[in-house]
Amino acid sequence: MNRSSRYFWPLLILVALVQTAALFKIVYDKDRLIKTGREITMPVKPLDPRDIFRGDYVTLGYDISTLSTAQAPIGNVDKFPIGSAAYVTVAPNPAGGWAVTSVSPEFPKAVSPADVVLKARVDRIWQGQTSSDSTISLRYGIETYFVPEGTGRALESKVREHKIDAIVAVGSDGSAMLKGLVIDGERHVDPPLL
């Protein structure tokens, strides 16, 4: 037995243990977020209202996913390169839902207890003629909702021309995870596919 083969199996076992621990940590963090994160509901816009459920998942859009500098306090969009983090602070809207109060490249230092900070990634930027008419597209990681196999069409029939809200768990660091949907006042919460 040569030296290299003597270390092969222990090294292989160590690599497998490290990979298993990393996978366990990912699953644990997501499960913890679902169970302990602050739960909020947000109105959603199906991206294709004619065929919302494609197979067994739905793609959702949010009012806070595309923000113009005219409607939200974004400031200069140059401080948000594509792929960078953006922290969106939302406050409860008296009319229902959430209103954007600030957008920042860093987590805000002071946040009102009623407000929620969501971490997003900058997806696209459309520059207008002036800095006051630019638009920024954000992804929060809550844009896709998977449903149990074979139930997509049944939910789709309930969705057509009805109000849909997303149930979102938000962690203290701004990370968000989709827990379920509220369709016409009926709560649909399925265990997430981690």
C-alpha positions as semicolon CSV with decimal commas, in nm:
position;residue;x (nm);y (nm);z (nm)
1;M;0,000;0,000;0,000
2;N;0,156;0,327;-0,102
3;R;0,127;0,651;0,085
4;S;-0,126;0,821;-0,142
5;S;-0,374;0,532;-0,126
6;R;-0,347;0,525;0,254
7;Y;-0,480;0,882;0,273
8;F;-0,736;0,848;-0,005
9;W;-1,026;0,696;0,192
10;P;-0,996;0,916;0,504
11;L;-0,976;1,224;0,279
12;L;-1,279;1,107;0,078
13;I;-1,476;1,053;0,400
14;L;-1,377;1,399;0,526
15;V;-1,491;1,563;0,201
16;A;-1,823;1,375;0,217
17;L;-1,876;1,486;0,579
18;V;-1,803;1,851;0,494
19;Q;-2,046;1,843;0,201
20;T;-2,315;1,678;0,415
21;A;-2,267;1,939;0,689
22;A;-2,295;2,222;0,435
23;L;-2,616;2,077;0,294
24;F;-2,758;2,028;0,643
25;K;-2,677;2,392;0,728
26;I;-2,865;2,518;0,419
27;V;-3,172;2,309;0,503
28;Y;-3,154;2,406;0,871
29;D;-3,130;2,780;0,792
30;K;-3,429;2,769;0,557
31;D;-3,637;2,565;0,801
32;R;-3,551;2,808;1,082
33;L;-3,649;3,106;0,864
34;I;-3,986;2,946;0,783
35;K;-4,056;2,869;1,150
36;T;-3,923;3,182;1,320
37;G;-3,925;3,456;1,055
38;R;-4,171;3,742;1,079
39;E;-4,474;3,651;0,870
40;I;-4,614;3,913;0,634
41;T;-4,861;3,889;0,348
42;M;-4,806;4,079;0,026
43;P;-5,033;4,115;-0,276
44;V;-4,895;3,942;-0,583
45;K;-4,939;3,980;-0,955
46;P;-4,933;3,658;-1,155
47;L;-4,696;3,713;-1,443
48;D;-4,916;3,520;-1,688
49;P;-5,281;3,539;-1,578
50;R;-5,395;3,316;-1,868
51;D;-5,185;3,018;-1,754
52;I;-5,060;3,092;-1,403
53;F;-4,964;2,737;-1,307
54;R;-4,712;2,587;-1,543
55;G;-4,680;2,231;-1,426
56;D;-4,661;2,239;-1,051
57;Y;-4,524;2,584;-0,979
58;V;-4,635;2,943;-1,014
59;T;-4,422;3,247;-1,097
60;L;-4,526;3,557;-0,905
61;G;-4,453;3,926;-0,936
62;Y;-4,481;4,192;-0,665
63;D;-4,538;4,566;-0,663
64;I;-4,201;4,597;-0,488
65;S;-4,019;4,402;-0,763
66;T;-4,002;4,689;-1,013
67;L;-3,946;5,033;-0,862
68;S;-3,909;5,362;-1,040
69;T;-3,711;5,645;-0,886
70;A;-4,029;5,854;-0,911
71;Q;-4,231;5,615;-0,691
72;A;-3,969;5,497;-0,441
73;P;-3,685;5,672;-0,255
74;I;-3,406;5,496;-0,445
75;G;-3,177;5,789;-0,510
76;N;-2,902;5,737;-0,764
77;V;-2,938;5,398;-0,935
78;D;-2,562;5,394;-1,004
79;K;-2,507;5,273;-0,646
80;F;-2,695;4,951;-0,738
81;P;-2,488;4,754;-0,991
82;I;-2,662;4,451;-1,144
83;G;-2,626;4,151;-0,911
84;S;-2,563;4,363;-0,602
85;A;-2,772;4,358;-0,285
86;A;-3,052;4,607;-0,226
87;Y;-3,233;4,640;0,107
88;V;-3,593;4,747;0,063
89;T;-3,772;4,881;0,371
90;V;-4,150;4,851;0,359
91;A;-4,409;4,989;0,598
92;P;-4,769;4,874;0,645
93;N;-4,997;5,065;0,411
94;P;-5,323;5,180;0,577
95;A;-5,509;5,078;0,259
96;G;-5,358;4,729;0,280
97;G;-5,032;4,575;0,168
98;W;-4,691;4,738;0,207
99;A;-4,542;5,065;0,085
100;V;-4,172;5,111;0,008
101;T;-4,016;5,370;0,239
102;S;-3,650;5,331;0,141
103;V;-3,408;5,139;-0,080
104;S;-3,045;5,114;0,022
105;P;-2,733;4,918;-0,079
106;E;-2,672;4,842;0,292
107;F;-2,899;4,714;0,568
108;P;-3,055;5,025;0,731
109;K;-2,919;5,122;1,072
110;A;-3,256;5,222;1,220
111;V;-3,582;5,045;1,137
112;S;-3,921;5,110;1,293
113;P;-4,066;4,803;1,470
114;A;-4,365;4,808;1,233
115;D;-4,144;4,815;0,922
116;V;-3,986;4,516;0,747
117;V;-3,656;4,506;0,558
118;L;-3,633;4,269;0,261
119;K;-3,303;4,178;0,098
120;A;-3,313;4,167;-0,281
121;R;-3,072;4,132;-0,571
122;V;-3,065;4,387;-0,849
123;D;-3,184;4,212;-1,164
124;R;-3,203;4,497;-1,419
125;I;-3,180;4,873;-1,442
126;W;-3,345;5,097;-1,699
127;Q;-3,184;5,440;-1,717
128;G;-3,417;5,723;-1,811
129;Q;-3,329;6,059;-1,961
130;T;-3,262;6,189;-1,609
131;S;-3,175;6,020;-1,282
132;S;-3,529;6,090;-1,159
133;D;-3,695;5,862;-1,415
134;S;-3,491;5,541;-1,387
135;T;-3,637;5,200;-1,295
136;I;-3,479;4,915;-1,102
137;S;-3,590;4,550;-1,113
138;L;-3,534;4,342;-0,799
139;R;-3,551;3,970;-0,715
140;Y;-3,620;3,861;-0,358
141;G;-3,607;3,483;-0,399
142;I;-3,984;3,459;-0,342
143;E;-4,090;3,470;-0,704
144;T;-4,157;3,096;-0,748
145;Y;-4,406;2,888;-0,549
146;F;-4,414;2,510;-0,589
147;V;-4,736;2,319;-0,525
148;P;-4,788;1,947;-0,466
149;E;-4,793;1,745;-0,787
150;G;-5,129;1,744;-0,957
151;T;-5,280;2,035;-0,760
152;G;-5,168;2,320;-0,985
153;R;-5,474;2,315;-1,210
154;A;-5,718;2,308;-0,915
155;L;-5,551;2,615;-0,765
156;E;-5,540;2,782;-1,104
157;S;-5,919;2,771;-1,130
158;K;-5,943;2,948;-0,792
159;V;-5,689;3,208;-0,896
160;R;-5,854;3,346;-1,208
161;E;-5,968;3,699;-1,133
162;H;-5,936;3,654;-0,758
163;K;-5,709;3,824;-0,513
164;I;-5,382;3,648;-0,437
165;D;-5,150;3,728;-0,147
166;A;-4,815;3,570;-0,072
167;I;-4,730;3,456;0,280
168;V;-4,365;3,547;0,330
169;A;-4,134;3,469;0,622
170;V;-3,874;3,743;0,671
171;G;-3,560;3,699;0,881
172;S;-3,390;3,969;1,087
173;D;-3,121;3,998;0,817
174;G;-3,379;4,068;0,543
175;S;-3,376;3,720;0,391
176;A;-3,720;3,610;0,276
177;M;-3,887;3,280;0,195
178;L;-4,228;3,211;0,047
179;K;-4,441;3,003;0,286
180;G;-4,764;2,986;0,090
181;L;-5,045;3,173;-0,080
182;V;-5,375;3,321;0,031
183;I;-5,625;3,282;-0,253
184;D;-5,962;3,448;-0,203
185;G;-5,910;3,439;0,174
186;E;-5,818;3,069;0,174
187;R;-5,470;2,994;0,306
188;H;-5,260;2,743;0,106
189;V;-4,940;2,659;0,293
190;D;-4,732;2,369;0,173
191;P;-4,393;2,262;0,302
192;P;-4,135;2,439;0,085
193;L;-3,904;2,245;-0,141
194;L;-3,567;2,330;0,004
